[in-house]
Amino acid sequence: MRYAIEGDNLPVAICTLQDGERMLTEKGAMSWMTPNIEMSTSMEGGLGKAFGRAFSGESMFMNYYTCRGGEGMIAFASSFPGRLIPLNINPSYSIIVQKSAFLAAEIGVQLNTHFTRKIGAGFFGGEGFIMQRLSGSGMAFAEIDGTLGDDFPATNVQITRPIVIPEPEKVLTAPFIHRL
């Protein structure tokens, strides 16, 4: 999968897929696609994971897009002004995002419900107790409101507002990006 992120304050991730490559997303993220992209919907992970997603405020169903018959393109658009962040998820780099941040990912990325363990962070951190963990292997896209420097994501960056919290889990409340 190749991708390009275009646009300023309402960006779009345009992904070029080869025959057989697949992507997943939650409802409403797909903006446009070429005719050789096939869409299907499923309760990924069975009923238990589907209820976990519903509990975190997301859809019980996941949309799958599969490229058939040569190269195809699909675009995933941000639902609010801000930026799209490409995240190279791998076994040594999982990431926790606010429940509305996940936009789309390659099939190797797993999306799971994550609960904030610290009661103060859940009540006063502004993001609540329920978030999403992206793990596995593959490219994922998260949407944030606002902007970041061009060198994100790095493993030594904490985002205090609003969406992406790299490992180890930190919840801060000031609207700044901090370097460790």
C-alpha positions, 0 to 999 in steps of 0.5 A: 500500500502506498499513500499520500495525505493531501489537503490543509485543514480538511485532509484526505489520505489517498491510498493506492492498493495492489490486487488483493490488498485490504484496508479496514475502517469504521463507518463514514471514513471512506470518501471515494474509491475506484470501481475495482475496490470492493466493500464488505462489512463485518463484526470484526473479532466476533460479538465480544469485540463488537460490543467492546467497540460499541461500548467505546462509542464506535460502531459495532461493524467494521468496513473492509475494502479489498482491491480486485483486478489490478491497482486501485485507489481509495480515499479516507477523509478527516471528519473535522478540521485538523491533520491526519497522522500516518502511524507505522504500527508494529509489534514494538510500537502500539499506540493509544488513541482517543475513541474518535481518532482512528480513521483507517488501517491496513488489515494487519492492524488490530483495533481494541478497546483500552481503558484508562487505569488512572481515575484522575486521568479518566475524570480530569484528563479530558479524554475519558476512560475509554480509548482505543489501542492500535497494535499489530503490524501495518500502516494506520491513520489517525485524525487530530484536531489542530496541527503538529510538527512534521517530525511526528510520530516519534517515540519520544513525543507526548501529545497532550490534546486531543487524541494520540497518546504514545506508549507509555500511556500518559494523559496530560491536560495542557494544549502543548506537545512535549519532547521527553 
